[in-house]
């Protein structure tokens, strides 16, 4: 027969899911910030090249 009372693993699974979601969110935000930084850097380089190429 099944155990009476609270289910065995639900608290730990919920905690693990929450922590993994936080980790994925942190990685995604870090990746987006890096992408934005590179995009800004590319824009800056393009502007410098346009200015220096003008006679």
HELIX and SHEET records of a PDB file:
HELIX    1   1 UNK A   10  UNK A   53  1                                  44    
END                                                                             
